[in-house]
Amino acid sequence: MRYRVWVKDLPPSSAIEKIADELGLIPYALAGDMGRGRAGSIMQALEHLRSRESRGACSFGGAVDYLERLLEEGVEEELSIDGGSTPAVRIINLHKAKGLEAPVVFLANPGNHKVFEPDLHVDRSAGRAEGYLVIAKQKDDYGNTEVLALPPQWDVKGTEEENYRDAEYTRLLYVAATRAKNILVVSTYGGSPEKSPWHPLEHSFDRHNCREAFSVLKPAGSAAGVSSPAEPGPIDSGAMQGAAESIREGLESIAEPSYEHVSGTALHSGEDLPERQEKGRGTAWGTAVHVALELLVRKSIVKGDSGAVSGDSRVDAQQVASEVALEVELTGAQKEELNKTLEGIITSDFWQRVATAQKVMSEVPFGTWEGNTYSTGVVDLAFLEKGGWVLVDYKSDSIENDNHRQKLIEYYRPQLELYRKSWEEITGEKVVECALFFTDQLYYGEL
């Protein structure tokens, strides 16, 4: 029923496009043999229908007949959905070029631009579409016509159609001028420039120095273009090499980073991570610990409207461990170890401080700028006491002895220093303490 309404109320190309989208026709085509070519053919057929509608053929039955003819006769060129990805020379019109790019693009055929007066206007602003047609007859073999009858108020409707025609022409010019990645070559018609469809683009090149013309088309920040003589001349190998060098320099300039991104977890003391004895837990264990501690905060710390908190250390550690084990896919042994770890945390002095804090925040992301450096991170736990904020980062490293633990603290110190600096800069409030909480030994180590 929905498809019937679309076919009745929408232009054929829009109705078919919506039906194809709902049926998943493009993904289905991509999943089969020669999928990209088949999907490209569907999109090409839709583009043909739109072009046909622009010439006034707007019946659904006619569109179906037209598609049947396309199937029987074939199209002039097969279009892949990612065409242009292989090195090749392709000759296509602007409608087929939409969405495609190439390193070098030639805008050819500069002497075949004709502007026709509109003879058809379709008004879809009311509840139903209304068409207005100019009645004319052909006078000669050169395309000249004689007007026999005009629709009412054709001066207004014809002007509206002219505006649409001109806007569509401008859109096509934009498509033409933006297909090239590196070099755009625009053909001109020397004697009668107005005969060239690319004539409106020529103002970018009509300079005594081509360096200025190149700068118009180059991205901001790229290198200056290649200069050339004031008068156009033949392009030799030297000019091509100069243009290639200019393009290379421009691309290198664009590729230079304008800022540096620093992640808190990537900061350390500059030394290698201290060696530790592996316990066979895998990367899932560290993730499980962080998820469990975040869940523990949410379950045991109740926030009031004023931002104050009240704590309840009697949260069910077994329940939290079970929820996390399902989410992170822990083994039975890991689940039991996580449960014991959480029970130890709940009864620790560190957790009592969290439960009695004025405010508690968990997994707080941040980002700060300093010069050309953008620093980001996530504070595992932040809680506010009378003196100021306390920032804590959880670590699931396996601790061998006191000396090894102290080396880890020094290794992670720059990360906590970044958290302290960024927190004070963003909130304007003082951080009185930064610490690491090692879940392996339930050790709270202040920096």
N, C-alpha and C positions, 0 to 999 in steps of 0.2 A: 504493500500500500504506500509506503514511504517513497519507494522508487517511482511509483506512478505519479505522485505529487511532484517530485523533482522533474520528471519528464514533461509534465504539464506546465509548470511554472517557470522553469529555468531554460536558458539557451541550451541546445543539445550538448555542446562541449562541456558546459558546467555540470549538467546532469550526469553525463557519462563519467566525468572526472570524479564526482562525489560517489557514484555507484562503484567505480573501480577502487576508490580509496576504502570504502566500507568493506568491500569483498577482499581487500588485501591483494589486489591483482598484481601490483608491482613487486611486493615481496615474493609472491608465488612464482612470478616469472624469473626473478633473480635466483630462486632456489633450484631451478631446473637447468638442463643443458643449455649452453650459450645464453645464460641468464641475463648478462649485461646487454647483449644485443637485443634480446626479446623485450626487456624492460625499456630500452631506448626506443624500440619500434612503437610501443604503446604510447610513450610520451610524444613521439614524432607524429603519430596519428592524431592525438589531441591537438597538437599545434596546427596540423592541416585543417582540422575542423574549425579552429578559431579563425584561421585565415579565410576559410570559406564563409564563415558567418560575417566577417567584416565586409564581405562583398554582397551581403543581403540574403544569403541562403540560410534560413533559420528554422526550417522544419525538422522535427526529429526523424520523421520517415526518410526525408532526403539525406539526413546525416547517416542513417543506417545504410542506405543505398550507396552513399559515397564510400563508406568504410568497406563495403563489399567489393567495390571496384578497386580500392587500394589493395585488398587481399588478392584479387585476381591479377591485377596488372603489376603489382609491386611498386616500391618507391624508387626514386632516382638514386638514392644512396642510403645504405644502411647506417643507422645512427646508434652508436653504443652509448650507454648511460654515463660512462666515464671516457667519452671520446677525447682524443687529444693526448692521452697518456702515453701513447707510443710514438716514436719519431716518424713523422710522415708529413707529406704535403697534402692538405685537404682543400678542396674548392667547395665552399658552401655559401648559402645566402645568410643574411643577418638573422632571420628567424631560426635557422638551425644553429647559429653560433651562440645563442643565449645559453649562459651557464658554462661555456667552454673557454679555455685559455690556451695560448701557445706562446713560445718564446718570441717568435717573429710573426707579425700579422701584416698582410698587404691588403689595403682597401683598394680594390681594382675597379675596372669598368667605369671611368670617370665621366663618360659622355652619354649616359643613358638615364638622366634624371628628368622626369616629367611630372608636372603637377596638374591634376585633373580637378575640375570644378565638381563639387559634390552633387550627386543626383539622387541621393537616398538619405533619409534621416529616420531613425527609430527612437521613439520617446518611450522610456520605461519608467518614468517618474510616477505615473498613475497606477491604478490597480492592474491594468493590463497593458501590454506593449501596443503602441500605435505607430504605423509606418507612413511616411510621406515620400512620394515618388515623383520625380520630374519626368514628364513625358517628352521625349525628344526623338528625332530621327537622324540617321546618319546622312551627311551631305556628300561626302566624298571618301576616297580611299585613304585619306591622311588622318582620319579620326575626328574630323570636324563634324559637329552636330548642329541641328536646328531645333530650338525649344518650341514645343507645341502647346504645352500646358504646365502650369506651376501650381503646387498645393497652396492653400491659404496660408498667409504669413510666412511664405518661404524665405523672405529676406532675413527673418529672425532665425528660422530653423536652419537655413543654409549657412548662416554665419556661425551658428553653434557647431554645425558639422565641420566647418572649416577649422574652427578652433581645435576640435578633437583631432582632425587630420594633422594639423601642425604639431600638436602635442605628441601624437604617436610618432611623427617623423623625428622629433627631438629625442624621444626615448630610444628610437632605433640608432640615432647617431651616438647616443651615450653607450649603447651596447657595442657599436663599432669601435669606438675610441678606447674601450676598456678591456678588449680581449687580449691585448698584447702584454706579456710579462716583461720583455726587455726592449724590443724595438717595434715601433709602429711606423709603417711606410704608407703614406697617403698619396694616392695618384691624383693628379690635377689635370684640368682641361685648359691649356694655356690661352687659346683664343677666346673661348667663352666659358669662363669659370662657373657661371651660373648653371651650366649644363651638367656639372658634376654633382652627384648626390652628397659628396663630402665637402662641398664648398664652405658650409658654415664652420668647418674645422680649420680652414686655412688661415684664419686670423691668428692662430697660435704659431704659425710658421712664417707669416708675412713680416719678417724682421730683417734688418740689414745684417744682423749677426745671428746665426743659427744657434749660438750658445744660449741666447735668451729663449728661443723656441724650445730647446731641449729642457730648460729649467721649468718651463710651464708644465711639461708632461711628467717630469721626474718627481718622485715622492719627496716630501719635505725632509731636509737633512742629508739628502744624497749629494754626491759630488757633482760639480758643474759639468755641463755637456761638452761636446766636442765642437770647436769653432770651425767654420767653413767660409769660403769666399762669399762676398756679398751677393754675387749672381749665382744662380743654380748651375751646377756643372755635373759631369759624369762622376759616378762613385767608383773609386779605384780601391785597390787592396789596402793602400795606406789609410784611406779614410775609414774603411771597415775595421782595420786593426785599432785605429784610434778610438772608434766608437765602442768596440769591444772592451778596450782598456778602461774607458770612462765608465761603462756599465759595471765592470768588475769592481772598480774603486767605489762606485756608488753602493753596490751590494755589500761590500765589506764595511762601508761606513754605517749602513743600516744595521748590519749584524752586530755591531759593537754594543754591548749592554749599556743602558743608560742608568741602571741602578743595580745594586747587589742585594740579594735576598739571603738573610741569615736566619736559620731555624734554631730555636733554643736547644732542641735535642741534638743538634749537630755540634754544639759548642762543648769544648773540653779543654783541659789544661795544656794541650799540645803534646802530651805524652800518650803512648799507646795505652789502650784500656788494660788495666792490670789483669793478669791471667787469673783464672779461677777454675776450680774443679767443676766439671759438668756433672749434672745430676740427671740428665736424660729427660728434662721436662719439655724441651722444645719451645718454640716461640709462642705457642698458644698459652703457655703458663703465664707469661708476663701480661698478655692481654687479659687473661682471666682475673688476675690480681687487681688490675686497674678497674675493670668493670665491676668487680665485687666491692671494692672500696667505694666507688661512686654510688652503687646501690645501697651500700651500708649507710652512707651519709644521708641519702634520701629517706631511708626507712627509720633511722634512729634520731634524726634531727628534724624537729617540727618548727617551721618558721611562722612567726606571727605577722600581723599586718604592719607593725612598726619596723619589721626587719629583725627583731630580736628572735632568739631561738630557745627552745627548751629541749633537753636531751633525755633519751631513754636508752640506757645501755643494755636493756634486756631484749634487744632485737634478736630474732631467731637466726643464728648463724647458719644452721643447717638448711633453712629455707633459702637464704641468699645463695649459698653454695650450690643448691640444686638448680636454682634459676640460671645461674651463670654457667653451670655445667652443660645445660641444654643449649644455651646460646653460643658458647665457644666450643662445644663438643669435646669435653674433657673425658679422660678415662675414669674408671671407678676409683682407682688409686689417687689420681689427681684431685678428684672431687673430695675425697676424704681428707687429703692434705690441705685443700683450700678451706674446708670446714674448720679444721684445727687452727689454721692461720687466723681465720676470722674470729674464732672464739678467743684466741690470745689477744687480738687487737682490741676487742670489745672490753676486755678487763684491764687494759694497759692504762698507765697514767696519761699517756699521750691522748688516748680517746676520751678520758675524763675532761681534759682541757677543751677538746673539741665540743663535747656535749654541753659545757657550761659557757661557751663563748657567746659574745653579743650578736655576732653575725657569722654565718658559715656559707661558703660558696665552693662548689665542686666543679672540676673540669672547666675552667674559665679560659677561653681563648683571648689572645690579644695581638695587636700589631702596632708597631711604632716606627716612625721615620727619624733618622739622624743623618743629615747630609744626603748622600745618595744610597744609604743603606736602609733597607726595610727589614726589621726584625719581627719574627713571629714566634709564638709558642703557646702552650696550654698549661696553665697552673693546675696541678692535680687537686690541691686543696688550699683554701685560704680561709682563715677565721680571724675575727676581730676580738682582741682582748682590750683591757683598759688602756694599756700603753700604746697600742697600734696593731697593725696587721701582722699575722704570722703566715708565711708561705711555705708549703710543704710539697715536696716531689717524691712520689713513691718509686722505689727501686726494688726489683725482684732478683737482683744479682745474688749468686750463691757466695756466701761469706766463708772464708777459710779460717781466718783468725783476726785478732785486733789490728795487726799491722796491715793486713790486706784490706780491711774495712776502711782504715784511715787513708790508704792510697785511693780507694774508690771515692771517698769524700773529696779529696783534693782534685781528682779527675773531673768530677761533676761540678766543682765550684763555679766555673764561668757560666754554666747554665743558670744556676740560682742567682748569680749576680745580675744577669740579664733580666730575670724575673723581677728582682727587687727594683732595679732601675726603671723598668717599664711600668710596673705597678704604681710606683710613686709618681711617675710622669703623667699617667692616665688619670689616676684618682685624685692626685694632689694630697694624698694621705700618707703617713709615715709607715714604713715597714720596719718593725722592731726585731724581727727574727726570720731567718731562712733556714730550712732544715731538710735533710733527707730522711725518709723513713724506710729502712731496709726490712722488708717483710720476711726475709729468710731467718733473721734472728729477732724480729720485732724490735729493732734498734732505732731509736730516734736520735739522729746526729745533727746537732746545731752547727752551722757554719760560723 
